[in-house]
Amino acid sequence: MRNWIYNLILALGIVLSGCSSRENKWNQILTIETERGNATFEVAIADTPEKQKQGLMYIRDLPEGRGMLFVFPTGEVRSFWMKNTYISLDIVFISSGSVIIDIAREARPMDESLITPRGAAQYVLEIGGGLAAKYGIQVGDKIILP
């Protein structure tokens, strides 16, 4: 019985330490030049296959000024989904030239349908659902990358 309780406490500690380290990774500033002015987000960078696979899954709250930037080595048509994602997201697809090529607005939580842009994306920005409309973010807007 003691081993079971010890293992449970150890596992809980690992999960909680992972949550606190997640809080510390919002460390890059990304700016989007829109017709309304600049929209700025503090982003975590997903630049490894492990970080990209995890993405924003299991996050239950994403403050308005935060997001995640997926960085890929080349531009390709990339599909995303909302599996294990508890919050609505706007998924912004960005070309290798740092221009928005497509936006999936208010992607539904937990939906496993593929979200595929109209063209090749080297970067993908995930922000809270509805923020692209709120800030006037549109296809053709320029991104200033970290």
C-alpha positions as CSV (number, residue, x, y, z in Angstrom):
1,M,0.0,0.0,0.0
2,R,2.8,2.4,0.9
3,N,4.5,1.8,-2.5
4,W,1.3,2.6,-4.3
5,I,0.8,5.9,-2.4
6,Y,4.5,6.8,-2.8
7,N,4.2,6.2,-6.6
8,L,1.0,8.3,-6.8
9,I,2.7,11.2,-5.0
10,L,5.8,10.9,-7.2
11,A,3.6,10.9,-10.4
12,L,1.6,13.9,-9.1
13,G,4.8,15.8,-8.4
14,I,6.1,15.1,-11.9
15,V,2.8,16.3,-13.5
16,L,2.8,19.4,-11.4
17,S,6.4,20.2,-12.1
18,G,5.6,19.8,-15.8
19,C,2.8,22.3,-15.4
20,S,5.0,24.9,-13.7
21,S,7.8,24.5,-16.4
22,R,5.1,25.0,-19.0
23,E,4.3,28.4,-17.4
24,N,8.0,29.5,-17.9
25,K,8.3,28.8,-21.6
26,W,6.3,31.8,-22.9
27,N,9.5,33.7,-23.7
28,Q,9.4,35.0,-27.2
29,I,7.6,38.0,-28.6
30,L,5.8,37.7,-32.0
31,T,4.2,40.7,-33.7
32,I,1.5,40.6,-36.4
33,E,1.2,43.8,-38.5
34,T,-2.5,44.3,-39.2
35,E,-4.5,47.1,-40.8
36,R,-5.6,48.0,-37.2
37,G,-2.1,48.1,-35.9
38,N,0.3,45.6,-34.4
39,A,-1.0,42.6,-32.4
40,T,1.7,41.3,-30.1
41,F,1.8,37.8,-28.5
42,E,4.2,36.2,-26.0
43,V,4.8,32.8,-27.5
44,A,6.3,29.4,-26.6
45,I,8.3,28.0,-29.5
46,A,7.6,24.4,-30.7
47,D,10.6,23.7,-32.7
48,T,11.2,20.0,-32.0
49,P,9.1,17.0,-32.9
50,E,8.3,16.4,-29.2
51,K,7.2,20.0,-28.6
52,Q,5.2,20.0,-31.8
53,K,3.4,16.7,-30.9
54,Q,2.5,18.1,-27.5
55,G,1.5,21.6,-28.8
56,L,-1.3,23.1,-26.6
57,M,-2.9,19.8,-25.7
58,Y,-4.2,19.5,-22.2
59,I,-4.0,23.3,-21.6
60,R,-7.2,24.4,-19.9
61,D,-6.5,28.2,-20.0
62,L,-4.5,30.3,-22.4
63,P,-4.2,33.9,-21.4
64,E,-5.2,36.4,-24.2
65,G,-1.7,37.6,-24.9
66,R,-0.1,34.2,-25.2
67,G,0.2,31.5,-27.9
68,M,2.4,28.8,-29.4
69,L,4.6,29.2,-32.6
70,F,5.4,26.0,-34.4
71,V,8.6,26.3,-36.4
72,F,9.3,23.9,-39.2
73,P,12.5,23.6,-41.3
74,T,10.7,24.1,-44.6
75,G,7.3,25.2,-45.9
76,E,4.8,22.4,-46.5
77,V,1.1,21.9,-46.4
78,R,0.6,20.8,-42.8
79,S,-2.5,19.6,-41.1
80,F,-3.4,20.1,-37.5
81,W,-6.1,18.8,-35.3
82,M,-7.6,19.6,-31.9
83,K,-7.3,16.2,-30.3
84,N,-6.9,16.5,-26.5
85,T,-7.1,20.3,-26.8
86,Y,-9.6,21.6,-24.3
87,I,-9.8,25.2,-25.5
88,S,-10.9,26.8,-28.8
89,L,-8.0,28.1,-30.9
90,D,-7.3,30.2,-33.9
91,I,-4.7,28.5,-36.0
92,V,-2.7,30.9,-38.1
93,F,-0.7,29.4,-41.0
94,I,2.3,31.4,-42.1
95,S,4.5,31.1,-45.2
96,S,8.3,30.9,-45.2
97,G,8.1,34.6,-46.2
98,S,6.4,35.4,-42.9
99,V,3.0,36.2,-44.4
100,I,-0.3,34.7,-43.2
101,I,-1.6,32.3,-45.8
102,D,-4.7,30.9,-44.0
103,I,-6.5,31.1,-40.6
104,A,-8.6,28.4,-39.1
105,R,-10.8,30.4,-36.8
106,E,-12.2,29.1,-33.5
107,A,-11.2,25.5,-34.0
108,R,-13.4,23.3,-31.9
109,P,-11.9,21.7,-28.8
110,M,-11.3,17.9,-28.9
111,D,-12.2,17.7,-32.6
112,E,-10.0,15.2,-34.5
113,S,-10.9,16.6,-37.9
114,L,-7.9,17.7,-39.9
115,I,-7.3,21.4,-40.3
116,T,-5.4,22.0,-43.5
117,P,-4.3,25.4,-44.9
118,R,-4.7,26.5,-48.5
119,G,-0.9,26.5,-49.0
120,A,2.5,25.7,-47.7
121,A,3.3,26.9,-44.2
122,Q,6.7,27.0,-42.5
123,Y,5.2,28.5,-39.3
124,V,1.9,27.9,-37.5
125,L,0.7,30.2,-34.7
126,E,-1.9,29.0,-32.2
127,I,-3.8,31.7,-30.2
128,G,-7.0,31.7,-28.3
129,G,-10.2,31.2,-30.4
130,G,-11.7,34.5,-31.6
131,L,-8.5,36.6,-31.1
132,A,-7.8,36.7,-34.9
133,A,-11.1,38.5,-35.4
134,K,-10.7,40.6,-32.3
135,Y,-7.3,42.0,-33.4
136,G,-8.2,42.1,-37.1
137,I,-5.7,39.5,-38.1
138,Q,-6.2,38.5,-41.8
139,V,-4.7,36.5,-44.6
140,G,-1.9,38.6,-46.1
141,D,-0.8,40.2,-42.8
142,K,2.9,40.2,-42.1
143,I,4.5,38.4,-39.1
144,I,7.6,39.7,-37.3
145,L,9.1,36.5,-36.0
146,P,11.1,36.1,-32.8
